[in-house]
Amino acid sequence: MNRNLILGGALSSLFIFAALLSFLWTPFDHTAMNIPAKFQTPGPVHWFGTDHFGRDIFSMIMVGARTSIAVALVAVGIGITLGVPLGLAAAARKGSYLDELIMRGNDLVFAFPSLVIAILITAVFGAGAVNAIIAIGIFNIPVFARITRGAALSLWEREFIMAARVAGKSAARISVEHILPNVTNLLIVQGTIQFSLAILAEAGLSYIGLGAQPPTPSWGRMLADAQTMVAIAPHLALIPGIAIVLTVMGLNLMGDGLRDWLDPRLRVART
């Protein structure tokens, strides 16, 4: 029994379920303000209390989960869609100008953290969830390109790849038919890790005002709004902070569990 996979899957599923449920139901309207009810502590009516505008925090957490997951999902999708083909192409043309161009391009992107890229994009196009997705997605491209290239390089020396080359298959066809299926497990694990990092990045961007904009709830902006009111209403910061920690921890545990489950060598080593 893989405890990391079970626990991580349970935590991740909980927040995914909350995000999906928010499309159909939330205890209260997450945009409805009720000033007389502000700063209420968690109770039977408002399960997680209310914020400085009297909005229901539980409802905002549910919708905030939807925002974080959507941003992370699309951003990681951008990284996989563009990064994996680049990594396969670089491995297939090892040592060529194409390989050097792709890898130096990766180094250039790595030189600018996602936060700096987000600031640059925001300066041109303005703040918003779409620009946060673009910034995080751009940062994910070289991650998947490097992971794919590294795994593919070791496969190009294997006997079954040599047999495919002798059979007359092109490098592109070998990459799609033989290399890609053999690196999929690694990409799944890395995708889980990048998903958790994307949620952290989205929260960080929202915290400084570059992520999802009001009235769309965001865990990062909830933390930013609460920073000056921790002394009088600590639950305003604790609850979104715990949501971020549990979600990221769940995804990391699930990634670790998937790695053990998909790689028999690691599974045997830990038993």
C-alpha positions as CSV (number, residue, x, y, z in Angstrom):
1,M,0.0,0.0,0.0
2,N,1.5,3.4,-1.0
3,R,0.6,5.7,1.8
4,N,1.9,8.8,0.1
5,L,-0.2,8.2,-3.0
6,I,-3.3,7.5,-0.9
7,L,-2.9,10.5,1.4
8,G,-1.8,12.9,-1.4
9,G,-4.6,11.7,-3.7
10,A,-7.2,12.2,-0.9
11,L,-6.0,15.8,-0.1
12,S,-5.8,16.7,-3.8
13,S,-9.3,15.1,-4.5
14,L,-10.8,17.1,-1.7
15,F,-9.8,20.4,-3.2
16,I,-10.6,19.3,-6.7
17,F,-14.1,18.3,-5.5
18,A,-14.5,21.7,-3.7
19,A,-13.5,23.5,-6.9
20,L,-16.0,21.4,-9.0
21,L,-18.8,21.8,-6.5
22,S,-18.3,25.6,-6.5
23,F,-19.7,25.6,-10.0
24,L,-23.0,24.3,-8.7
25,W,-23.2,25.3,-5.1
26,T,-21.6,27.4,-2.4
27,P,-23.0,28.1,1.1
28,F,-23.2,31.8,0.3
29,D,-22.6,34.1,-2.7
30,H,-18.9,34.7,-2.6
31,T,-19.3,38.2,-3.8
32,A,-22.1,39.2,-1.4
33,M,-20.9,41.7,1.2
34,N,-22.6,42.0,4.6
35,I,-20.7,44.6,6.6
36,P,-22.6,44.1,9.9
37,A,-21.4,40.4,9.8
38,K,-17.7,41.2,9.2
39,F,-14.9,39.5,11.2
40,Q,-17.1,36.7,12.4
41,T,-15.2,33.7,13.7
42,P,-15.9,30.2,12.3
43,G,-19.3,29.0,13.5
44,P,-22.4,27.0,12.5
45,V,-23.6,29.6,10.0
46,H,-20.3,30.7,8.5
47,W,-18.1,27.6,8.8
48,F,-14.8,29.4,8.2
49,G,-16.1,32.8,9.4
50,T,-16.4,36.0,7.4
51,D,-13.9,38.6,6.1
52,H,-13.6,42.4,6.5
53,F,-16.5,42.8,4.1
54,G,-18.7,40.2,5.7
55,R,-18.2,37.7,2.8
56,D,-18.3,34.0,3.6
57,I,-14.7,32.7,3.7
58,F,-15.8,29.0,3.1
59,S,-17.4,30.0,-0.2
60,M,-14.4,32.1,-1.2
61,I,-12.1,29.2,-0.4
62,M,-14.2,26.9,-2.7
63,V,-14.2,29.4,-5.6
64,G,-10.5,30.2,-4.9
65,A,-9.7,26.5,-5.3
66,R,-11.3,26.7,-8.7
67,T,-9.2,29.7,-9.7
68,S,-5.9,28.1,-8.5
69,I,-6.6,24.8,-10.1
70,A,-7.7,26.3,-13.4
71,V,-4.6,28.6,-13.6
72,A,-2.2,25.7,-12.7
73,L,-3.9,23.3,-15.0
74,V,-3.6,25.5,-18.1
75,A,-0.1,26.7,-17.2
76,V,1.2,23.1,-16.8
77,G,-0.6,22.2,-20.0
78,I,1.3,25.0,-21.8
79,G,4.6,23.6,-20.4
80,I,3.8,20.1,-21.5
81,T,2.4,21.0,-24.9
82,L,5.5,23.1,-25.9
83,G,8.2,21.7,-23.7
84,V,7.9,18.0,-24.5
85,P,8.2,18.4,-28.3
86,L,11.2,20.7,-27.8
87,G,12.9,18.2,-25.5
88,L,12.2,15.3,-27.9
89,A,13.6,17.4,-30.8
90,A,16.7,18.4,-28.8
91,A,17.4,14.7,-27.9
92,A,16.9,13.5,-31.4
93,R,19.4,16.1,-32.7
94,K,21.9,15.9,-29.9
95,G,24.9,18.2,-30.4
96,S,23.3,20.0,-33.4
97,Y,22.5,23.6,-33.8
98,L,18.9,22.9,-33.0
99,D,19.8,21.2,-29.7
100,E,22.0,24.1,-28.7
101,L,19.3,26.6,-29.7
102,I,16.7,24.9,-27.6
103,M,18.9,24.4,-24.6
104,R,20.2,28.0,-24.6
105,G,16.7,29.2,-25.0
106,N,15.8,27.2,-21.9
107,D,18.7,28.8,-20.0
108,L,17.4,32.2,-21.0
109,V,14.0,31.5,-19.6
110,F,15.4,30.1,-16.4
111,A,17.4,33.3,-16.0
112,F,14.1,35.1,-15.3
113,P,12.0,33.7,-12.5
114,S,8.2,33.4,-13.2
115,L,7.6,36.4,-10.9
116,V,9.8,38.7,-13.1
117,I,8.2,37.3,-16.3
118,A,4.8,38.0,-14.8
119,I,5.8,41.6,-13.9
120,L,7.1,42.1,-17.5
121,I,3.9,40.7,-19.0
122,T,1.7,42.7,-16.6
123,A,3.5,45.9,-17.5
124,V,2.6,45.4,-21.1
125,F,-0.8,43.7,-21.0
126,G,-2.1,44.5,-17.4
127,A,-2.8,42.3,-14.4
128,G,-5.1,39.3,-14.6
129,A,-5.4,35.5,-14.4
130,V,-4.7,35.1,-18.1
131,N,-1.4,36.9,-17.8
132,A,-0.5,34.8,-14.7
133,I,-1.2,31.7,-16.7
134,I,1.1,32.9,-19.5
135,A,3.9,33.7,-17.1
136,I,3.7,30.4,-15.2
137,G,3.3,28.5,-18.5
138,I,6.4,30.1,-20.0
139,F,8.4,29.1,-16.9
140,N,7.1,25.5,-17.2
141,I,8.3,25.1,-20.9
142,P,12.0,24.7,-20.2
143,V,11.3,22.5,-17.2
144,F,9.5,19.9,-19.3
145,A,12.0,20.4,-22.2
146,R,14.9,19.5,-19.9
147,I,13.2,16.6,-18.3
148,T,12.2,15.2,-21.6
149,R,15.6,15.7,-23.2
150,G,17.4,14.1,-20.3
151,A,15.2,11.0,-20.3
152,A,15.2,10.7,-24.1
153,L,19.0,10.9,-24.4
154,S,19.4,7.7,-22.5
155,L,16.8,5.9,-24.6
156,W,18.4,6.8,-27.9
157,E,21.3,4.5,-27.0
158,R,19.0,1.5,-26.3
159,E,18.8,-1.6,-28.6
160,F,15.2,-1.2,-29.5
161,I,15.8,2.4,-30.7
162,M,18.7,1.2,-32.8
163,A,16.5,-1.5,-34.3
164,A,13.9,1.1,-35.2
165,R,16.6,3.2,-36.9
166,V,17.8,0.2,-38.9
167,A,14.2,-0.4,-39.9
168,G,14.3,3.0,-41.6
169,K,12.1,5.0,-39.2
170,S,12.7,8.8,-39.1
171,A,13.9,10.5,-35.9
172,A,10.5,12.2,-35.6
173,R,8.6,8.9,-35.9
174,I,10.9,7.2,-33.4
175,S,10.4,10.1,-30.9
176,V,6.7,9.8,-31.1
177,E,6.3,6.0,-31.3
178,H,9.1,4.8,-29.0
179,I,10.7,7.6,-27.0
180,L,7.5,9.4,-25.8
181,P,5.7,6.3,-24.4
182,N,8.8,5.5,-22.4
183,V,9.1,8.9,-20.8
184,T,5.4,9.4,-20.1
185,N,5.7,8.0,-16.5
186,L,8.4,10.6,-15.7
187,L,6.3,13.4,-17.3
188,I,3.3,12.4,-15.2
189,V,5.3,12.7,-12.0
190,Q,6.9,15.9,-13.0
191,G,3.5,17.3,-14.1
192,T,2.2,16.7,-10.6
193,I,5.1,18.5,-9.0
194,Q,4.8,21.4,-11.5
195,F,1.1,21.6,-10.7
196,S,1.8,22.2,-7.1
197,L,4.4,24.7,-7.9
198,A,2.0,26.5,-10.3
199,I,-0.5,26.8,-7.5
200,L,2.1,28.4,-5.3
201,A,3.1,30.7,-8.1
202,E,-0.5,31.7,-8.7
203,A,-0.9,32.4,-5.0
204,G,2.3,34.5,-5.0
205,L,1.2,36.5,-8.1
206,S,-2.2,37.1,-6.6
207,Y,-0.6,38.2,-3.3
208,I,1.2,41.0,-5.1
209,G,-1.8,41.9,-7.2
210,L,-0.7,40.3,-10.5
211,G,-3.0,37.3,-10.5
212,A,-6.8,36.9,-10.6
213,Q,-8.5,40.3,-10.1
214,P,-11.6,41.1,-7.9
215,P,-14.3,40.0,-7.6
216,T,-12.8,36.6,-8.5
217,P,-11.5,35.1,-5.2
218,S,-7.9,33.9,-5.0
219,W,-6.1,32.4,-2.0
220,G,-3.1,34.6,-2.5
221,R,-5.2,37.8,-2.5
222,M,-7.1,36.6,0.5
223,L,-3.7,36.4,2.3
224,A,-2.8,39.9,1.1
225,D,-6.1,41.3,2.3
226,A,-5.6,39.7,5.7
227,Q,-2.0,40.8,6.4
228,T,-3.0,44.0,8.2
229,M,-5.8,42.3,10.2
230,V,-4.0,39.3,11.6
231,A,-4.2,40.7,15.2
232,I,-8.0,41.1,15.2
233,A,-9.0,38.3,12.9
234,P,-6.3,35.7,12.5
235,H,-8.6,33.2,10.7
236,L,-8.5,35.5,7.7
237,A,-4.9,34.5,7.1
238,L,-4.9,31.1,8.6
239,I,-7.6,29.5,6.5
240,P,-6.3,30.4,3.0
241,G,-2.8,29.7,4.2
242,I,-3.8,26.2,5.4
243,A,-5.7,25.6,2.1
244,I,-2.5,26.4,0.1
245,V,-0.3,24.3,2.4
246,L,-2.6,21.2,2.3
247,T,-3.1,21.4,-1.5
248,V,0.6,21.7,-2.3
249,M,1.4,19.0,0.3
250,G,-1.2,16.7,-1.2
251,L,0.1,17.2,-4.7
252,N,3.7,16.6,-3.7
253,L,2.8,13.5,-1.7
254,M,0.8,12.2,-4.7
255,G,3.8,12.9,-7.0
256,D,6.1,11.0,-4.7
257,G,3.6,8.2,-4.5
258,L,3.2,8.1,-8.3
259,R,7.0,8.0,-8.7
260,D,7.2,4.9,-6.4
261,W,4.2,3.3,-8.1
262,L,5.3,3.9,-11.7
263,D,9.0,2.9,-11.0
264,P,9.3,-0.7,-9.7
265,R,12.9,-0.1,-8.7
266,L,12.0,2.6,-6.2
267,R,9.1,0.6,-4.9
268,V,11.4,-2.4,-4.2
269,A,14.1,-0.2,-2.6
270,R,11.6,1.2,-0.1
271,T,10.1,-2.2,0.9
